[in-house]
Amino acid sequence: MNRNRNHEAQKAAAAHRATLQKLLEHRLEVARAKGDEALIRQLEQEASYLNLD
């Protein structure tokens, strides 16, 4: 039972991380399309902080 719960928690964490990465990539794409350099730098820092880059 404990092993199954741990496995489910790992799956949830991986899904959460994938969602964060997808959203961040989309936000970066929009910022680049707008040419918003300050937002691009901020989002790149966020990706680095979250180890998504």
ZARO-969896 format. One line per field, with one value per atom (N, C-alpha, C, O, CB): atom name; x, y, z. Coordinates in steps of 0.02 Angstrom, whole numbers, plus 50000, padded with zeros to 5 digits. Glycine has a CB too. Layout:
N
site	c(CA|...)
c1	c(X|...)
c2	c(Y|...)
c3	c(Z|...)
% end
This chain:
53
site	c(N|CA|C|O|CB|N|CA|C|O|CB|N|CA|C|O|CB|N|CA|C|O|CB|N|CA|C|O|CB|N|CA|C|O|CB|N|CA|C|O|CB|N|CA|C|O|CB|N|CA|C|O|CB|N|CA|C|O|CB|N|CA|C|O|CB|N|CA|C|O|CB|N|CA|C|O|CB|N|CA|C|O|CB|N|CA|C|O|CB|N|CA|C|O|CB|N|CA|C|O|CB|N|CA|C|O|CB|N|CA|C|O|CB|N|CA|C|O|CB|N|CA|C|O|CB|N|CA|C|O|CB|N|CA|C|O|CB|N|CA|C|O|CB|N|CA|C|O|CB|N|CA|C|O|CB|N|CA|C|O|CB|N|CA|C|O|CB|N|CA|C|O|CB|N|CA|C|O|CB|N|CA|C|O|CB|N|CA|C|O|CB|N|CA|C|O|CB|N|CA|C|O|CB|N|CA|C|O|CB|N|CA|C|O|CB|N|CA|C|O|CB|N|CA|C|O|CB|N|CA|C|O|CB|N|CA|C|O|CB|N|CA|C|O|CB|N|CA|C|O|CB|N|CA|C|O|CB|N|CA|C|O|CB|N|CA|C|O|CB|N|CA|C|O|CB|N|CA|C|O|CB|N|CA|C|O|CB|N|CA|C|O|CB|N|CA|C|O|CB|N|CA|C|O|CB|N|CA|C|O|CB|N|CA|C|O|CB)
c1	c(50041|50000|50044|50031|49953|50094|50138|50175|50185|50187|50196|50233|50189|50211|50258|50125|50078|50066|50063|50012|50060|50049|50109|50101|50036|50169|50230|50233|50251|50293|50215|50215|50165|50181|50198|50106|50056|50079|50067|49989|50113|50139|50193|50196|50168|50234|50286|50254|50278|50334|50202|50167|50135|50138|50114|50105|50074|50127|50115|50036|50183|50237|50263|50276|50294|50271|50294|50243|50262|50308|50180|50128|50127|50119|50059|50135|50136|50195|50188|50141|50253|50313|50304|50324|50374|50274|50262|50214|50224|50233|50164|50117|50151|50141|50058|50192|50230|50274|50277|50273|50308|50352|50313|50334|50392|50257|50216|50190|50192|50157|50166|50140|50195|50186|50107|50253|50309|50332|50347|50367|50335|50354|50305|50325|50359|50241|50190|50198|50195|50119|50208|50217|50278|50277|50224|50332|50392|50379|50401|50450|50342|50325|50286|50300|50284|50238|50198|50241|50236|50138|50283|50327|50375|50387|50367|50401|50446|50408|50434|50478|50347|50307|50293|50290|50241|50284|50271|50335|50333|50234|50392|50456|50468|50505|50459|50437|50442|50505|50502|50378|50561|50625|50627|50657|50680|50597|50597|50560|50583|50565|50503|50464|50501|50500|50395|50534|50573|50627|50635|50604|50664|50716|50687|50715|50754|50630|50598|50576|50587|50537|50547|50525|50584|50580|50481|50638|50698|50727|50751|50750|50725|50748|50703|50727|50749|50638|50591|50606|50605|50518|50619|50634|50698|50702|50642|50747|50810|50799|50826|50861|50759|50745|50710|50724|50701|50665|50627|50664|50638|50559|50723|50762|50724|50725|50783|50690|50652|50688|50665|50583|50744|50779|50828|50861|50816)
c2	c(49941|50000|50063|50110|50000|50064|50122|50132|50189|50114|50077|50081|50111|50152|50011|50090|50115|50190|50228|50076|50211|50282|50323|50377|50292|50297|50332|50338|50390|50295|50284|50284|50336|50373|50213|50338|50387|50458|50503|50374|50469|50536|50556|50614|50537|50509|50523|50539|50584|50463|50502|50516|50585|50621|50463|50603|50668|50724|50774|50674|50714|50764|50772|50828|50744|50717|50720|50756|50795|50649|50742|50775|50850|50891|50744|50868|50939|50974|51030|50946|50942|50971|50981|51032|50927|50931|50936|50993|51029|50870|51002|51057|51124|51170|51051|51130|51192|51209|51266|51187|51158|51169|51190|51236|51105|51157|51174|51246|51283|51126|51265|51333|51385|51437|51340|51370|51417|51425|51480|51393|51370|51374|51417|51456|51304|51409|51449|51523|51566|51425|51537|51606|51637|51695|51611|51598|51623|51636|51686|51572|51592|51600|51665|51702|51540|51678|51739|51801|51850|51737|51798|51855|51869|51927|51841|51816|51826|51856|51899|51758|51833|51860|51934|51972|51821|51954|52025|52065|52127|52030|52031|52066|52095|52144|52121|52066|52091|52062|52009|52074|52096|52071|52063|52015|52118|52108|52104|52041|52005|52167|52027|51968|51904|51854|51970|51906|51848|51832|51774|51862|51882|51871|51843|51797|51936|51871|51848|51775|51735|51892|51756|51688|51640|51583|51684|51662|51621|51609|51555|51653|51660|51652|51604|51563|51720|51608|51563|51490|51445|51582|51480|51414|51387|51329|51415|51431|51411|51393|51343|51468|51433|51421|51353|51317|51477|51338|51276|51217|51161|51285|51231|51180|51151|51091|51124|51195|51174|51190|51172|51207|51224|51243|51191|51200|51308)
c3	c(50000|50000|50000|49962|50060|50043|50047|49981|49959|50105|49951|49887|49833|49793|49866|49832|49782|49792|49744|49787|49854|49869|49847|49819|49945|49859|49839|49763|49736|49865|49728|49655|49629|49582|49628|49658|49637|49650|49609|49673|49706|49721|49670|49650|49792|49651|49601|49533|49498|49594|49515|49453|49454|49404|49439|49510|49516|49512|49479|49583|49544|49542|49471|49449|49589|49435|49365|49321|49278|49338|49332|49292|49307|49262|49307|49370|49390|49357|49331|49467|49359|49328|49253|49225|49342|49220|49148|49132|49083|49121|49174|49164|49174|49134|49213|49226|49236|49177|49154|49300|49150|49094|49032|48996|49079|49019|48961|48966|48917|48954|49025|49034|49027|48997|49102|49056|49051|48979|48957|49095|48942|48871|48832|48789|48840|48847|48812|48830|48787|48831|48894|48915|48882|48862|48991|48876|48842|48768|48740|48849|48737|48666|48655|48608|48641|48698|48692|48705|48669|48742|48756|48772|48714|48697|48837|48683|48626|48567|48532|48605|48556|48500|48510|48462|48494|48573|48588|48592|48591|48654|48595|48601|48670|48678|48550|48721|48789|48823|48855|48831|48813|48837|48913|48938|48815|48949|49023|49045|49090|49054|49015|49033|49012|49048|49000|48955|48932|48983|49001|48862|49005|49055|49120|49150|49070|49141|49202|49196|49242|49219|49140|49129|49123|49147|49066|49092|49088|49158|49173|49042|49200|49270|49307|49347|49306|49295|49327|49305|49347|49309|49241|49216|49248|49266|49140|49255|49287|49360|49384|49281|49395|49466|49475|49522|49495|49429|49433|49399|49397|49400|49374|49338|49279|49267|49385|49242|49184|49119|49065|49184|49124|49063|49040|48989|49073)
% end
